[in-house]
Structures are given as structure tokens and as C-alpha cells.
Amino acid sequence: MHLYRRQRDNTKIVIIVSIVAVIALVWFMSDIRNEYSWAVRNEGNTSRPLYEFACDLSNDCSTIHLLIRQRNEASKKANELQQKVGRMQCQRHEKSNGSHTSDTGGWCYNSGQHFADKNLAEALSELFKGKRVASFGDGPGTYKELLENSGKRITYDAYDGAPFCNDTSQGNVKFMDLTLYQYGLPLYDWVISLEVAEHIPSEFENVYINNINRHAREGVVLSWAVLGQGGYAHINNRPFEYVVEIMKKNGLHHDPKKSEVLKNAAKLKWLKDNVNVYLRRQDTHSDYMMHLLT
């Protein structure tokens, strides 16, 4: 118990350091907002990455890079500590109440609650053809295997909040707790998150949405269990209209046509009912700002 408390205290310290680094970055960036706005308007006039272009305008790229590195390292350490805490929680729950999830919603070692829809995976491979994709909540990595072997030139990174996912997936899935703000990851074309949101405690919902939004350049494929839908460890079901609105606030609009293609392909009922596609509004996108935020 004392070890668990120390780990929890260490996690809090790392999170606080991460927050301070982010605040410092935001304060520093306020000095170049005007220059950045000008650079966005003239983005088409240069072939250089907008991030490098704006660094020239700020005349202090070294400080920006330093703050980003410190923020990313703090995020990485917080995530590593959370995995250790999650494993301890799973062991404690197994002895006390038989729960198969950690306190933040990640499946424990022998949960046996993962399903993959091969028909949906085939439709996803068409949507993601030639793209770089991240799965936030890939379970044992079945979707990663299916899409990488689809022959559609898909680059696919799999992450999951299950504390033992590195072991159960033979290293194909990396641990990532979506209830912590995650930084230092690549910027992907697409993020997919299936059967995850309903397992995230409501107090961490905004963190989860922030994570999937920041790392998607083109769009997000998301399923979210609706109110009244059964399921093991469903603690945060939401109405479809609620999900559409919260995604809209994050610059992503629902695409009915692309969503219908995936729904028609899916065989598992809960995915046929709940899987949807959200595309990024072009007026909310900038590679420069996304690079800083990821």
C-alpha cells in the first residue's frame, strides 16, 4: 500500500511538472501569435514546413524545442508511472473484488473481453489506404495485424491503456493511458478509437477527447456506446448527439456518408450501431500548431 501511495505521489509530481512546462510554452508562444497568423495566411507561398518558418519569425527556435522536449519527457515519465500503478491496481482488484479493469478503465491481464470485426477492418483499410494511422485502444493488436496485412500500404501504430498490453500483444501494442495528456507522439493522418470511450471515467473524458483530437491530421474513427447499451465495465455511455457536439467543438465534423460505409461493413452489432467518422475542418488545421500540441 505504501508503495502504491508513493507511485501515486510520483505520478502527481510528474503531471504537475508537465503542466508547468505546457504553461511556459503557451506563455512563450503568445509573443509570436501575430507572426504565426501572418505565416498561416502566406503558407502557400513557401514549400518549407510552417513550423520552421515560424521559428525564424520568433527568432528563438532553441527555446521552443527545449520546452517541447521537457514537456514530452514529463509526459513519457507520467505514462510509465501510470502503467506501474495500473498493474498494481489490477493485482489489488483481482484479490479484493475480482474486477478486470484498472481504475482508469484499462483491461487487466486476463480480461478476455476483446473482439475484432474483420469485415469492419476491411472497410477501414480502404479508408486508411496509404495513410499513417494510430489506434488509441487497440486491445491485443488484432486491428493492427489486420490492417497492416491488408496490402493497402497502411502505417499503423497501436496503443492501449491496458497495463499489461505490452506483454499480451508480444510488444505489438504500446501502453498509453488516455486519461493522461499525452505528448511526444507523431502526428497521424487518422486516429481510430473503438470501444474505448465508454470505459473512460467521465472526469477524464475531456482528456481523452483532447488526446485523440490533437494527434489526427485528417480525421477520427470513433465508436462510443450509447445510453442504455449494456456491456462489461461501461461507465461513461453517451448519446450520439452529445458525441457529435463534443467532436464539433474540437474541430471535427461528423461525415454521414463515410460513417454509413463503415456501419454497413461491420458485423458486430455495437460497432454497426456506434462507429462513426469525423473529419477535420480545414479552418482548424495547421501543421505548425499541431506539431507544437502533439
Long-range contacts (C-beta under 8 A, 24 or more apart in sequence): 3-88, 4-85, 4-88, 4-89, 4-92, 7-81, 7-84, 7-85, 7-88, 8-85, 10-81, 11-78, 11-81, 11-82, 11-85, 14-74, 14-77, 14-78, 14-81, 15-74, 15-78, 15-180, 17-74, 18-71, 18-74, 18-75, 18-78, 18-181, 18-183, 21-67, 21-70, 21-71, 21-74, 22-71, 22-181, 24-67, 25-64, 25-67, 25-68, 25-71, 25-292, 28-63, 28-64, 28-67, 29-64, 29-292, 31-58, 32-57, 32-58, 36-288, 36-289, 39-288, 40-286, 40-288, 43-286, 49-287, 49-288, 50-286, 50-287, 50-288, 51-287, 51-288, 51-291, 51-292, 53-288, 54-288, 64-292, 68-292, 71-183, 71-184, 72-183, 72-184, 73-184, 75-180, 75-181, 75-182, 75-183, 75-184, 76-184, 78-180, 79-175, 79-176, 79-177, 79-180, 79-182, 82-177, 82-180, 83-163, 83-175, 83-177, 86-161, 86-163, 86-177, 87-163, 87-164, 89-163, 90-163, 90-164, 99-233, 100-232, 100-233, 101-199, 101-233, 102-161, 102-162, 102-163, 103-201, 104-161, 104-177, 104-179, 104-200, 104-201, 104-204, 105-161, 105-179, 105-196, 105-199, 105-200, 105-201, 105-233, 105-235, 106-160, 106-161, 106-162, 106-163, 106-165, 106-177, 106-199, 107-139, 107-160, 107-162, 108-162, 108-163, 108-164, 109-163, 109-164, 109-167, 109-168, 111-162, 113-232, 113-233, 114-139, 114-140, 114-142, 115-195, 115-268, 116-142, 116-143, 116-146, 117-266, 117-267, 117-268, 117-271, 118-146, 118-267, 119-265, 119-266, 119-267, 120-262, 120-265, 120-266, 120-267, 120-268, 120-271, 120-275, 121-146, 121-147, 121-150, 122-146, 122-150, 122-265, 123-261, 123-262, 123-264, 123-265, 123-266, 124-192, 124-221, 124-262, 125-150, 125-152, 125-154, 126-152, 127-190, 127-221, 127-258, 127-261, 127-262, 127-277, 128-152, 128-154, 128-156, 128-189, 128-190, 129-153, 129-154, 130-154, 131-155, 131-188, 131-189, 131-190, 131-218, 132-186, 132-188, 132-189, 132-190, 133-157, 133-188, 133-189, 133-190, 133-191, 133-192, 134-158, 134-159, 134-185, 134-186, 134-188, 134-190, 134-191, 134-192, 134-215, 135-159, 135-191, 135-192, 135-193, 135-194, 136-176, 136-178, 136-191, 136-192, 136-193, 136-196, 136-211, 136-212, 136-215, 137-161, 137-178, 137-193, 137-194, 137-195, 137-196, 138-173, 139-165, 139-173, 140-165, 140-168, 140-169, 140-172, 140-173, 141-169, 141-172, 141-173, 143-192, 143-194, 144-172, 144-173, 145-172, 157-186, 157-188, 161-196, 178-204, 178-207, 178-208, 178-211, 178-212, 179-204, 179-207, 179-208, 180-207, 181-207, 181-210, 181-211, 182-211, 182-215, 183-294, 184-294, 185-215, 185-294, 186-215, 186-294, 187-215, 187-217, 187-287, 187-290, 187-291, 187-294, 188-215, 188-216, 188-217, 189-216, 189-217, 189-218, 190-216, 190-217, 190-218, 190-219, 190-220, 190-221, 191-215, 191-216, 191-220, 191-221, 192-220, 192-221, 192-222, 193-220, 193-221, 193-222, 193-223, 194-221, 194-222, 194-223, 194-271, 194-275, 195-223, 195-225, 195-270, 195-271, 197-222, 197-223, 197-224, 197-225, 197-236, 197-238, 197-243, 198-224, 198-225, 198-229, 198-231, 198-234, 198-235, 198-236, 198-237, 198-238, 199-233, 199-234, 199-235, 199-236, 200-235, 200-236, 201-235, 201-236, 202-235, 202-236, 205-236, 209-246, 209-247, 209-250, 210-250, 213-247, 213-250, 213-251, 213-252, 214-290, 214-293, 214-294, 215-294, 216-252, 216-280, 217-280, 217-285, 217-287, 217-290, 218-279, 218-280, 219-252, 219-255, 219-277, 219-278, 219-279, 219-280, 220-247, 220-252, 220-277, 220-278, 221-262, 221-275, 221-276, 221-277, 221-278, 222-247, 222-275, 222-276, 222-278, 223-270, 223-271, 223-274, 223-275, 223-276, 224-274, 225-270, 225-274, 226-273, 226-274, 229-270, 229-273, 229-274, 231-270, 240-274, 240-276, 243-276, 244-276, 247-278, 251-280, 251-281, 251-284, 251-285, 252-278, 252-279, 252-280, 252-281, 253-278, 253-279, 253-281, 254-278, 255-279
